[in-house]
Amino acid sequence: MSCRTANAGKARLNIPRLGASLVILILAIVCGLSAGARGENAPLQIRLEKALENARAVTNVEIQYDDILWSKGRPGAPPPLSNDFTRTMHVTYTSAEGKYRTECRTESPSAKVVGPREAAFDGQLFATFETDSRLMSQQDGNPPGETFNPLGPLIYPFLFLSRDSDDNFPCGLRFTDLRSPDILNGLILPAAESSNGTLHVSFTGLPRFGVDQLWSISIDGADPDFRPKSISETIFAGSQLRYDFKTTYTFLDYTNLGAYYFPTRIAYSILEMPTNRLLAPTLSMTGLVTVVSFKIPTQIPDATFRLDESKAVHVWNSGAIKGYGVGIVLGEAGSNIMVKRIIADSPAGAQNELQAGDRILAIAESGEPAGPVHAGMADLPRAMAQIRGPLGTAVRLTIVPAGKDDSQAKVVTLVRGKVKSRLGGGPLLTNGMKAPDVEMVGLTDRAAEHLSDYAGKIIVLEFWASWCSPCQKAMADLQLDPARFPNWKDKVALVAASIDDTADIAAKHAQAKGWNQTHNVWLKTKDLQRYPLGGIPTAFIIDAKGTIVVSGFSVEGQLNIPEIVNRQLEAAGGKSEKN
């Protein structure tokens, strides 16, 4: 497995140097073979290990399947999930010797969905491509939690081997992971119960939201192979959610690739089970996966596992832009391309010839003819791609200074260099981890302070920037909470952390907006890097003990901050009240 090993709950024994079969043999010698082990437990464990061996023997595979999903609408959730939602996903999955490629095409009669997507891993480089945006991302190594690789029929019988947990999230299981020698991670299935010829086994899994998951497997007792009838996963809410979630996968048909049996029709459903057991469960989602075709090619060309860069107008590599840039952020204004922001520590920031609001008419490589970046309509992706290129090369921008007309256009030449992002890029922080204590600069007095100064309070740590459009609403909403929830006084700290290039920029913006109900701070780059930010606005909600309760994008209902804070207060004995 590519995710780091984690304690897998009561059913797992972390004995890295002993295979699971050897562990069973030793336990049998020491403890004696019970009747239950002879009749059920040992054969089930052996069937599991044999199925894994058979799966590993499938080196080359091409499979196509359809995944039809229905989701119940959730008022207040971001579209399309706010209304009843259906979609069909057509997936092609190709794998060979640890390499893989996935292509997804999604259709939905009820909502606009993301366009076709591709992902591939060639043994060294992982890449994704989205057709709609024509953006490609690349990174070295096989990422443990990439979301482009959907859950497929080849791995459904082994879902309980996933290492998704609070300490390893995301860490989805993939078909290539089954080739890992430590895939079992010391798992020994507990004794099964038999009922009408069916074996039932349940065991705890890794913790999610601070509570161990529960896995349940049903399998035909007379079947010599490991072909589950159903697998269920229960994720308990802990103190963070109002519902437990139970997902059940029912395997309707199986077929085989060589000696390996895998399901070709899988029905699945997700139930929301209120933590108040007096309330009835609610069906949240249901779906059906159907295999359309499958085959075992003799050989799959290596080129299959490399995405075509020529399709992309924009390529990102290892979290940074492939090539180098000049440090300007572009945006559209009608049919024009505008300079929205200049990064301070960049070639453009050092040269000081551009400012926000300048219009860009044309872009050219040094010594080459200039090409317009708009022709009746803005072409932002092409403009962004043209600005980037090899380190040390020059790019010429034909610009019109802010507030001027085209007659005052001028040419600015910039040399491409490294551009440092102030988006946090530190180690992944997951729920239940201690929130890093960082030094902050107060925007009112520029005094140094620390996040630990608010120990004993619930902290809402909101990251924002003056140039971020969605941040404006998120910050404005946060200003209303103290009046809406007067009981938050002295119990909750609303800390708004700017990631702007300088504290001066952040302070002027916050003052102009009248944001005075939050404690506004700015972080130096070294401190900001301790919080990984995939984007902004992002909020971390931290409990009175300094532990991260939950984090995520705080826009369009994706993170209901008041609800989470009030739940924490109730758990601590401080009843929430709302005016």
N, C-alpha and C positions, 0 to 999 in steps of 0.2 A: 504494500500500500504506500501511496505517496504522502499520506497524512501521517503526522507523528503518532507513535503509539500512545494510547491513553488507557487509563483504568477502565475496563469495560463492564464493570458491575459485578454482581454476585455470580453470574454464570461464567465469568472469564477467569482463567488462571494465567498470569503473566510469567511464563516459564520459557524464555526465548530460545534456550538451547535444546529443548525436548520437543519432538513432534507430538501432536495430539494423540496419535495411536499409541505411542510409547507411554505417554502419561496414563492412558486408560489401563494399559497392561500393568504398570507399576501399582496403580490404585487397586486393581483387581487382586494382585499378589498380596498386597499389604492388608487390604480390608476383606478380601474374599469376594467371590462373585455371588451377589445376591440374586434372588429369583427375578427381581425386577430388571436387573442389568442383563441377565441371560435372555429374558424374553423381549425386552423393549429397548432399553437405553443404549446398550452396546451396539446392536444392529443399526439403530438410527444414526449414531455417531459415525459408524463405519460407512453407511450409505452417504452421509454428508461428505466425508472425505473422498470417497470414490467419485462422487459427482464433481467435486472440485478437480480431481485428477483428469476426468473426462473433459471438463471445460477447458483445462489448460492445453489439452491435446488439439483443440481447435485453433490452429495458428492463423488460418486465412478464412475470412467470412465476409459475405455481403448480405445484408438483410434490409428489407423495406417493410415498414409497418405504419399503420394509421392509429392515431390516438384521438378519440372523440371525447370531449369534456363538456359537462354542464355544470355551471356554478350558480348558486343562489345569490341574488343581489344583496348587497350590504349597504344600506343608506349611510352616507357620510364617507364611504370608501372612495378612493380615486377611481375614475373611469378606466376600463370598462366594468370594474367589479361592483360599481354602485347599483347596477341593474342586473337582472338575470342574464347570464352570459354563456354562450356556446361557442366552441371552436373545434376545428379539426386540424390536427397537425400531421402532415405527411413527412415521414422521416426515412432517410437512407443512411445506413450505418455500415462503414467498411473498416475492418481491422486486420492487421497482419503483424505478428511478432512484436506486440507492444506498441505499435503505431495505430492511429485511428483517424477517421474522418467522419464527420456528421454533417448532413445537409437537412435543413428543416424548412418546410413551406407551410404556412399557417393560413387557414381560411376561417372566417367568422361572419355569419349573416347578421349578427346583432351589434357588432362594434368593429371599429378599425383596429387592426392588430399590426404588430411589427412585421415587416416584410421578410423575404427569404434570408436565411442566415446560414453560415458555414463555419465549421471549426475543424482544425486538423492539428495533429501532433506527429511530427516526422522522426521522433526519437530524440531530438534536440531542441527544436523550436515549436512552440505552440502558437497558433494564429487563429484569429476569428475575423469574420467579414460580414457586415450587414449591408444588404443590397440597397435599402432605402437611403441610408446616409452615405454609402460608398466609403465607409471608414473601416480600416483594418487595424487590428491590434496584434502585437507580437510580444512574446516573452520567452526567455530561455527556460527550459525545463517544462515538466508536465504539471500544471497547477492542480492542487488538490480539490478546489471548489469551483472550477469553471462551470458556468451555467449554460453554456451552449451544448453540452453533452447530455441529452435528455435521458431519463430513466428508460431503459430498453428491455424487451422480453428476454434477452440473453442473460440478464442478471437478476430478474425478479425472484427466482427461487432462493437467492442469497441475500436478500435485502437486509436481513438482521446482522450481516457482517459489516455494514457501514459503520464508519467511525465518526459520523456526525455527532457532535457533542458541544457542550458549552466551551470546552477547551480546544476543540478542533471544529470550527465552523467557518465556512462550509467545508464539508469533506464528503461529498457524495461518492457512492460506489459506482465503479465503471467496469465494463467487461475486461479491460486490460488489467485491472487490479486483481482479478482472480488468478493471475499468473504469479502474484507475489508469494514467496514462500511463507510469509508470516500473516497471510490473510486471515487465518483463524484467530490469531492473537491470543492463543491459549484457551480458546472457547471449548468447553466440554458441555454438551447438552445435558440438562438434568433428566431425571427419570420421567418417562412419559406415562400418561394415564390412557387406558384403552376403553373405548366406548363404541359398541356396535361395529367392531372391526377397524375403527379409526384411532390412530394415536394422536394424543394432544399433549403438547409440551409448551410450557410458559417459563420465561426467565427475564430477569431485569437486564436492561442494556445501559448504555452510557447516559450521563445526566444531560437533560435539556431543561433550561429555566430552573436549574438547581435541584431537579428531581430526576431520579433514574427513570428511563423509559421502560415500558413493558412490551415484550414481544411474545406472541403466541403463534404456534405453528400446528396445523392439522395435516396428517399424512395417512395414506392407506397403509394399515399395518401389514398387509400381505404383499405390498409392492416391494420388490427387491431393490428398486432404485429410489433415489431421493427426489420425489416429485410431489411437492406439497399440494394439498387441496386448497389451502388458504394460508395466508400470513397476515397477522394483524399487528399494528404498532400503535401504542397509546402514548401520547406525549402529555404529561400532566402539567397543569397550569402553574404550579408553585404559587408564588405570591404576585406574579406579574400579569397573568391573564385571567379572564373570567371563565374560560372554557378549557376543559381537557379536549384533546383532539384524538380521535381513533380512526385510523386508516386501515381498511381491510382490502386485501387483494385476493380475489377468487380466481383460481386457475381452471379454465373450462376445457382446454384442449392442450395436448403436448405433441411435439414431434421431435425428431432427433437429427443432430449433425454428427455423424459417426456414432460414437458411444454416448455422446452428451445429449440428454433430453432437456428441452426448454419449452416454455408455454407459448402457444400461438394465439390464444385468446385469453385475455385477462380482464375481468370486470373489477373496478375499484370504486370505493366510496369513502367519503370523509364525513364523520359525524362530529358536531360540536356538542360536547356534553357539559352542561353547566356545573360548576363546582358546587352549586346548591342542588343536591340530588333530588329535591322535591320537584324540580323543573325537568321537563322531558327533553331528550336529545333532539338536535335539529340536523337534518341532512344538509350539509354544506356544499359538497361536490360529489358528482358521480361520473363515471366514464368507462370506456371500453377500448382496449388496445387489441388490434387485429393484425397479425402478420400477413403481409401481402405476398412476399416472395423471399426466398433465402437460397444461398448456394455457397459452396466451398471452392473458390477458384484455386487452381494449381499455383498461380503466381499473381501477385498484385504489384504493379510498377511502383517504385518509390515515389515517383512524381505525383501519385494519387494523394499523398499525404502532405503536399505543399500547396498552399493557396496561391493563386495568381495575383501578384502585386499590381499588375497592369490594370486590373479592374478598379483599384482604389484611387481616390483623389487625395487620400490622407492616410498615412501609415504611422501608427504609434508603436514604439518598441520599448518593452520592459518599463512601462509606466512613464516613459519620456518619448519625445518626438524623434522618429528616426531621422537622422540628419541633425541639423542645427538651425537655430532661428535667430531673430534679431530682437525679440522681446516686446512685441506689440500684440495686443489682443484686438481682433477685428470684429466688426458687426455690420449689419445691414441697416440702412436708413432709406426707405423707398428703393430707388434704383441705384443707390450709391453704396460703396464700401467705405466705412468710417473706421478711424482709429478710436476704439472704445477705452483703451487703457494702455499705459506704458509701464512695463515692469522695471522697477528701479535698478536692480542688479542685472543689467542686460546691455548689449551694444546700443540699443536705441536710448536706454536711460542714460548711459554715459555720454552719448553724443549730444543729446539735448536739442535736436533739431525738429523733433516731432512733438505734438501735444494731442491730448484727447480732443476729438471733434474734427481733426484734419480729414479731408476726403482723399481717397486714393483713386487716381484715374488710371494708372498703368503700372505694370511691374515688369522688370527685365533683369536678366542676368547681366553681369558686367560685360560690356562689349557686344551685347546682343540687342536687336531691335526691341523696343518696348511694345507690350501687348496690352490692350485695354482690359480691365477687369469687370466691365459691365457693358452691355449692349441693349439698353432698354430695360434691363432688369439685373439686379445684383447677382454675382456668381461667387458667393462667399467661399464654398469649398475649394474652388480653383485658386482663388486669391490666397487662401491659407496655405495651400500646397506649394504655390509658387514662391512664397517668402522663405520656405525652408530649403536647405540644401547642405552640401559638404562644409565642414568646418573651415573657416578662413576664406571662403569665397565671398564675393560681393554681390549685392542685389541693389538695383536702382528702383526707387519709388518716385513716381510722378504724383505730387500731392498738391492739394489746394488748402492752404492754411484755414483753420476754423474761422468762420465769419467772412471769408473772402470769396470773390467770384473766380471763374475759370481763368480770367486774364492774368491772375497773380499766381498761377501754378508754378511750381519749382520742382527740381529734381534733388532728391536726397539719396546719397549712397551709404549703405551700411554693410559692415563686414559680419558675416554670420559667426556666431560663437555659442558657447554654452549658456543656456537660460535656466536659472534655478527657480523652481516652482515653490511657492509658499504653502501649497496644499500639503497637509500632514502626510507623511509617508512612513511612519514607524511600524513596529510590529502590530499585528492584528489584536484588537481589544475585543473581548467577548463578554457577554453577560456573566456576572459573578466574579469578574476579575477586579482587582484593586485599580482605581482610577489613578493614573500617574499624577503626582504632585508637580505642578509647573509654576514657574515664576511668571507673573503677569504685570503689565504696566497699566495703571489706572488712567483713563482718558481725561479725567477732570483735573488731576494734579500731577500726573506722570510719576506717581509714587510706585515703588516696587511692592508687590504683595504676592501671596501664594494661594493656590487653590485650597491648601490645607487650612487656611485661615477660616474656612467655613465648615470645618469639622463639627459634627453634631447636627448639621442641618441637611435637609434634602437639597441637592444642588441640581439646577438645570443649567448645563453648560452648552450654550448655543453658539455655533460658529457661523460667521456671516462676513460679508464684504460689501463695500460701497458700490462696487461694480456688478454685483450679483442681483439680477432682477427678482428671482423668487425669494431672495433673502428679505426684500423690503416688506413683503406681506408677513412673512414669518416673524420678523422683528416687531412689526406693528401689532400683530396679534399678541405677542408676549407682553407688550406694554399694558394690555387690558386685564391680564390675569390678577394682579394684586387687588384691583377693585372688585373683580368678580368673586374672588376667594379671599375674603379678609382674614380667615383663619390661617392663611399662609404666613402672615406676619410673624417674624422671629423664628419660623420653622423652615422656610424655604428661601433659598438664595437663587435669584435669577441672574446668572453671569453670562453676559453677551461678549464673546471673544472675537474680535476682528482679525481677519487674516490679510488686511490691506497691507500694502508695501511699507507704509509708515504709520506711526501712531497719530501724526498730524492729520493725515487724510481721513482716518477713522473718526477722530474727534470732531472734525469739522462737519462730517456727514451726520453723525449722531446728533450733534447740536442742531443742525438745520432741520432734521426730522423731528426734533422734540422727543427723542427717546430717552426719557428720564426716569422710567419706572424699572429699568434694569440696571445692573451694575456693569458698566461698559469698560472693557479692558482690551488690551492689544498684547499679542504674544510675539516674542522674538522667534526667529526661525528655529533655533535649537530646541526651544520649548514646544513650538507648534509641531515639530516633527515627531513628537511623542504620541500624537493623536492621529491615527490614519484616517484621512478624509477622502472618500471616493468622489465627493462633491459637496456643495453647500446649497442651502442651509442644512447643517447636520447638528443634532442635539444628542448629548449624553446625559442621561438622568442617573444621578449618583445618590445612593442612600446615605443615611446619617453616619454609617460606619465607613464611608468612603468606597463602597463597592458599586460597580456599574450595574444598574438594574436593567437598563435597555438603552439602545442607541439606534439612530436611523435618520433618514431625511425628514425634516420637520416642515413639509409643505404638502398641500392638497390632501390633508387628512392621513398622510402616511404614518404619522406619529402623533397620537393624541396625548399631548403633554399634560393637560389638566387631569384627564382621567387617570393617567399613570401616577402622577403626583398625589392625587387624592387617595388612590388605593394604597400608596405607601404610608400616608398619614393615618388612614384607618387602621392599617396593620400595626402602626406604632401607638395606636390609642388616641390619635388626634383627629376626631371626626371632622370630615370636610363639610363646608357650608358654602352655599352659593347665593349671591345676592340676586 
